[in-house]
Amino acid sequence: MILLRTPLLELARITASASGFPRHTHDEYVISANLGGQEQVWLEGESFVVSPDMLTIYPPQAVQSSHSLSDAGWDCLSLYVDPAAFGQLFDCPPPDLPSHLQQPVFARQLKHIARLEASLREEAIVQLLQGLLDLRATSLPRPDSSTSQLVQHVRQRLLDDLSVGTHLQQLADAAGVTSAHLVRRFQQATGLPPLAWQMQQRMALARRLLRAGRPIIDVALATGFADQAHFSKAFSRFCGISPGRYRQINF
């Protein structure tokens, strides 16, 4: 259920199944609070349990996954924040926020926003984000998993043209390392091997293009798929929804 949607912000109530979500990424910051139940989260190599009194913050492009700690699913509130929002709203660059906050006041604040009159939600979200920025100076920084020059080089190569496929051996040869070494180093830094990481970026680009209203076949070609059928199958597997349906609901 969408509770707020602006060009920079989106607030939604989401119901997750017990199996949760496989490893994936988002283009935006995702700030979440569970309404009930507990989930086990994996975020770029760190694993932690999220309870309803916590706020979880997923940075843009961070590899993440989660699952329920019981046989039941859970409901959560998720706030999606375009990185550009920090420049436009607060005149600051996108911040390095802590991945999880054991501070019930922030979780309560997000839940309170969902109960507000619709016209008051955007203002309250700005207040919440300001509070997170104020806290940033005293929060532990999120570990930088991309400091390796090798990983930075390979990541940039994978991002240079998402419409063109590549092979693991090509990446390894260009980096001057063995395929096994590349896979090990890249997965240690990002949580995924290089081609799986690139697939996540292709899916992120596909979501942006679909939200912009691009025809599905154009999106398929722009993200390196030979035809619409192969793209639709991959998109549905990674995103849990068909590209046509995703474009209709813009979420």
C-alpha positions in Angstrom: 0.0 0.0 0.0 1.5 3.3 -1.1 1.1 6.0 1.7 3.0 8.8 0.0 4.7 9.3 -3.4 6.6 12.4 -4.5 9.5 12.7 -7.0 12.0 12.1 -4.2 10.2 10.2 -1.5 7.9 7.2 -1.3 6.4 5.6 1.8 4.8 2.1 1.6 3.4 -0.6 3.8 4.7 -3.9 2.7 3.7 -7.5 3.6 6.6 -10.0 3.4 6.3 -13.7 3.3 8.2 -16.0 5.7 10.8 -16.6 3.0 11.5 -12.8 2.9 13.6 -11.3 0.1 16.6 -12.8 -1.7 19.7 -10.8 -2.3 19.0 -7.6 -4.2 19.7 -3.9 -4.4 17.7 -0.6 -4.5 18.5 2.7 -6.2 17.3 4.6 -3.2 17.9 4.6 0.5 15.4 2.3 2.1 14.5 3.2 5.7 12.3 0.5 7.3 10.5 -0.3 10.6 8.8 -3.6 11.3 5.2 -3.5 12.5 5.5 -6.9 14.1 7.6 -10.0 14.0 11.4 -10.3 13.6 13.5 -10.7 10.6 17.1 -11.7 10.0 18.8 -9.2 7.7 22.0 -9.7 5.7 23.5 -6.4 4.5 26.8 -6.3 2.6 28.4 -9.0 4.8 26.8 -8.0 8.1 24.0 -10.1 9.6 21.7 -8.8 12.3 18.2 -9.4 13.7 15.6 -6.6 13.3 12.9 -6.2 15.9 9.9 -3.8 15.8 11.7 -1.2 18.0 14.5 -0.8 15.4 15.0 1.3 12.3 16.9 -0.4 9.4 18.6 1.7 6.8 19.7 0.2 3.4 22.0 2.5 1.4 21.6 2.8 -2.4 23.1 -0.2 -4.3 23.8 -2.1 -1.1 23.3 -5.8 -1.5 20.8 -7.0 1.0 18.5 -9.9 1.9 16.2 -10.9 4.7 13.9 -13.7 6.0 11.5 -14.3 8.9 12.7 -15.9 12.1 9.4 -17.7 12.4 7.0 -19.5 10.1 5.0 -16.3 9.6 5.8 -13.3 7.5 5.9 -9.7 8.7 4.5 -6.2 7.9 6.8 -3.3 7.6 6.9 0.4 6.7 9.5 1.3 4.1 10.5 4.8 3.2 12.3 5.1 -0.2 14.5 8.2 -0.4 16.1 9.3 -3.6 19.8 10.2 -2.9 19.1 13.5 -4.6 16.7 14.4 -1.8 19.5 15.2 0.6 20.9 17.9 -1.8 17.5 19.4 -2.6 16.0 19.2 0.9 19.1 19.7 3.2 21.8 21.1 0.9 24.1 18.2 1.7 25.5 15.2 -0.2 24.0 11.7 0.3 25.0 10.7 3.8 26.6 7.6 5.2 23.9 6.5 7.6 24.2 3.6 10.1 22.7 0.4 8.9 20.5 -0.2 11.9 19.5 1.9 14.9 18.5 0.4 18.2 16.7 3.6 19.0 12.9 3.1 19.4 12.2 6.8 19.0 13.0 6.6 15.3 10.9 3.5 14.7 8.0 5.1 16.5 8.5 8.2 14.5 8.2 6.3 11.2 5.1 4.4 12.4 3.5 7.7 13.5 4.0 9.2 10.0 2.0 6.3 8.5 -1.0 7.3 10.8 -0.9 11.0 10.0 -3.2 12.8 7.6 -1.9 12.3 4.1 -1.2 16.0 3.7 1.1 16.0 6.7 3.3 13.0 5.9 5.9 14.6 3.6 6.7 17.3 6.2 7.0 14.6 8.9 9.4 12.6 6.7 11.6 15.6 6.3 11.7 15.9 10.1 12.7 12.2 10.4 15.5 12.6 7.8 16.8 15.7 9.6 16.9 13.7 12.8 19.0 11.0 11.1 21.4 13.5 9.7 21.7 15.1 13.2 22.6 11.7 14.6 25.1 10.9 11.8 28.0 12.5 13.6 27.7 10.2 16.6 26.8 7.0 14.6 29.3 4.4 13.7 30.0 4.7 10.0 28.9 1.9 7.6 31.9 -0.2 6.7 33.3 0.8 3.3 33.4 -2.5 1.4 34.5 -0.9 -1.9 38.0 0.4 -1.0 39.8 -2.2 -3.0 41.2 -0.8 -6.2 40.6 -4.1 -7.9 36.9 -4.1 -6.9 36.4 -0.5 -7.8 38.0 -1.1 -11.3 35.8 -4.1 -12.0 32.6 -2.4 -10.7 33.2 0.5 -13.0 33.8 -1.8 -15.9 30.6 -3.6 -15.2 28.7 -0.4 -15.0 30.2 1.3 -18.1 27.6 -0.3 -20.5 24.9 -2.4 -19.0 23.6 -3.2 -22.5 26.6 -5.3 -23.4 27.2 -8.7 -21.8 30.6 -9.7 -20.5 32.3 -12.9 -19.4 34.1 -13.6 -16.1 37.4 -14.5 -17.9 37.3 -11.2 -19.7 37.0 -9.3 -16.4 39.7 -11.3 -14.8 42.1 -10.9 -17.8 41.5 -7.1 -17.8 42.2 -6.9 -14.1 45.3 -9.1 -14.3 44.0 -11.7 -11.9 42.6 -15.2 -12.0 38.9 -15.8 -12.2 38.9 -17.5 -8.8 40.7 -14.6 -7.2 38.4 -12.0 -8.8 35.2 -13.9 -7.6 36.6 -14.2 -4.1 37.7 -10.6 -3.7 34.6 -9.2 -5.3 32.2 -11.3 -3.3 34.1 -10.4 -0.1 33.6 -6.7 -0.9 30.0 -6.6 -2.2 28.3 -9.8 -1.1 27.9 -11.1 -4.7 30.2 -12.4 -7.4 30.8 -9.9 -10.2 28.3 -11.1 -12.8 25.5 -11.5 -10.3 26.3 -8.0 -9.0 26.1 -6.7 -12.5 22.7 -8.4 -13.0 21.4 -6.5 -10.0 22.6 -3.2 -11.6 20.8 -4.2 -14.9 17.6 -4.8 -12.9 18.0 -1.4 -11.2 18.4 0.3 -14.6 15.4 -1.6 -15.9 13.3 -0.4 -12.9 14.3 3.2 -13.6 13.5 2.9 -17.3 10.2 1.3 -16.7 9.3 4.0 -14.2 10.1 6.5 -16.9 7.6 4.8 -19.2 10.0 3.2 -21.7 8.6 0.4 -23.8 9.5 -3.0 -22.4 11.5 -4.1 -25.5 13.6 -0.9 -25.3 14.3 -1.7 -21.7 15.2 -5.2 -22.5 17.8 -4.1 -25.1 19.2 -1.3 -22.9 19.9 -3.8 -20.2 21.6 -6.4 -22.3 18.9 -8.9 -23.1 18.4 -10.3 -26.6 14.6 -10.0 -26.6 11.6 -9.1 -24.4 10.8 -12.7 -23.4 14.2 -13.3 -21.8 14.1 -9.9 -20.1 10.6 -10.5 -18.8 11.6 -13.8 -17.3 14.7 -12.4 -15.6 12.9 -9.3 -14.3 10.1 -11.4 -12.8 12.5 -13.7 -11.1 14.6 -10.9 -9.6 11.9 -8.4 -8.8 8.9 -10.7 -8.1 6.7 -8.9 -10.5 6.4 -8.7 -14.3 7.8 -5.6 -16.0 4.4 -4.8 -17.5 2.8 -4.9 -14.0 5.7 -2.9 -12.5 5.3 -0.2 -15.0 1.6 0.1 -14.3 2.0 0.5 -10.6 5.3 2.4 -10.7 6.5 0.5 -7.6 
